[in-house]
Amino acid sequence: MVLGEAIQRLFDYRQYYEDIKKDFNQLKEYYPFSKICIIPTVKPSPVEIEIVAASRELVKEMEAKETDFTGEYSRRLKVVVPFDYKKRGCNVYGGAWLDAKRIKESDQHFYTTEKKNGMPLLCVGVPSSFIDMKNVLLENVRTADEMLNAYELLLCGKTQRLILKAYAHGYDGERQYETDRKKYRPN
């Protein structure tokens, strides 16, 4: 029984790493400045990915290089991919420049208390939404990209309010998501 459980866990981890590699390859097509880190350890550990959230089209249009997106309003993201990321999403950190004092509490879709490399954890979705996504990793990064754009516009004074499709946190957000989901999907 113990040997069978060990084999099953090994299989699950292999599947996790295969899924991540597939999802990462799709992500890299969209976000070319992306690097994956799979630590070769005996005990499996979550994959970490470093991304500069600048789409391939934007990079091409601007004839840009990676460092063009790492200044004052850095587009750098750190993504930690949990083993069950397809069910609960990824932990996406970014926007070290986010100033909670200048953003209304209701518009703060990031956690000021949980940080990685000085970047706050971004709230990139309602947990129940992840199960329906084809590539959770890519969609979480796209959401973070949109968030950084919206916060930059707000903090630079180009908009007076946050322009971002976002749900409330907790139970209220789950209800809002379910209401939207019913509007756009047939029974």
N, C-alpha and C positions, 0 to 999 in steps of 0.2 A: 504494500500500500504506500509506504513512504517513497520507494523508488518510483512508483507510478506518478505520485504527486510531483516529485522532482522533475520527471520527464515532462509532465504537463506544464509546469512553470517554465522550463527551458523552452518548450515550444511556444508558449505565449510571449516570452521575451523575444524570441526570434521573429515571430509575427509582428511584434511591436516595432522592432528595428527595420524590418522589411517595409512595413507601412510608412514609417517615418521617412525612409529613403525615397520611396515613391512620392510621398507628399512633398518632401523637400525639393525633389527634382522639378515638380510643377511650380513650386514657389519660386525657385531660382529662375525659371523662365520669365516670371513676372517681375521679380525683384533681383536683379543681377548681382547686387552687392550683398550676398548672403554666404555665410560660412557655417558649416555644421560641425559639431564636436561630439563625437561618440567616444567616451572614455573606455579604453580596453581594460576592464577590471573583471575579476572573477564574479563578483556580485554585480548584477546589472544595475545601472543607474540611469536616471532620466537624461535624455538627449538635451543638449543646449545648442541654441542657434543664435548667431549674431547677424543682424540685418541692418542695412541702411534702407529705410523705407522710401525709396525713390524708384518708381516704376521704370521698366525698360524704355517705355515711350518717352517719359520725361527725360531720362538720361540721354537718349538719342536726340531728342528735340533740342536740348541745351548743350549737346556735345560735352556733357559733364563727366567728372570723375568722382569717385567716392567722397573725397574730402570736401567737395562742393556742398555736401549735405550734412556736414558735421560741425557747423559753426554754432552761432548763438542759439538758433532754434534747431538743434541737432535732430536728425531723423533716425538716429541710432536706436535700435531695439535689441533687447536680450529676451529670448524666448526659452522657457524651460518647459519641456514637453512631458507631462505626466504619463505614466503607463496607461492610464485610462482616458487619454486626451480626447478620444472620439466620443466619449460620453460627457466629459465635464470641461472640455476646452483646454487651452494652453495658458500658462502663466506668462503674460507679456508685460515686460518692463520697458518704459521709455519716457521721454519728456522730462529729463532731469531739470529742465528750465521751467516746468510748470510751477506757477506761483499760486498756491491755494488761497492766499490772502486777497488776490485780485479776481478770483473766480467764485461766483455765488455757490454756496454749498449744494444747492439742487443741481448745479451744472458740473459738479466734480464727479467725474466717472473714473476716478483713480484713488488709490489708497495712500495717504501721506505717511502712514505708519509702516507700511511694508515696502521695502526698497531693495534693489540689487544694483550694485555699482552706481549708487546715487540716483537711480531712476525709480520712480514709483511704479507699483503694480497697477496696470491699466485694467479697467473693467471692460472686457471685449465681447460680452454677450450674456444672454440669459442661459443658464445651464441646459434647459430643455431644448434649446435651439441647436445644440451641437450634434445631436444624434442624427439630424436630417441633412447635415452638410456632407458633401462629397470629399472635401479636403478641409478639415477643421483648421489645420495649421495655416494654410493660405488665407482662409476667411478671417481668422483671428488677426493676422498681420494686416490684411486689408482694412479691417475695422480700426486697428491701432493707427494706421496711416491716415484714415479719415479723421480720427480723433486729433492727431497732431496737427493736421491742417486746420481744423476748426478752432483749436486752442490758440494756434499761432495767429490766426485772423483776429481773434478776440483780444489777445494780449498786445498785439501791435496796434490796436485801435481801428482796424479796418471794418469791424462790425461791433455793434453795441451789445449783441447777445450771441450766445453760443448757437451756431447753426449745425446741429448734429442730431440724427435720428438716434435717440437713446431711450432706454426704459429705466424706470425707477429701480432701486435696489430691492432685493428681497422678494417677499410675496407679491407686492404690488407690481413689480416688474414682470414676474411670471404671469400674472393675470393680464397685463397689458400685451405681452407677447402672444399669449393664447388668443386674445381677442383679435389681434392683427392676423394671426395665422388662420383663423377661421374665415376672415374676410377674403383672404387671397387664395385659399385652397378649397377645391371642391370636396364635398363629403365623401 
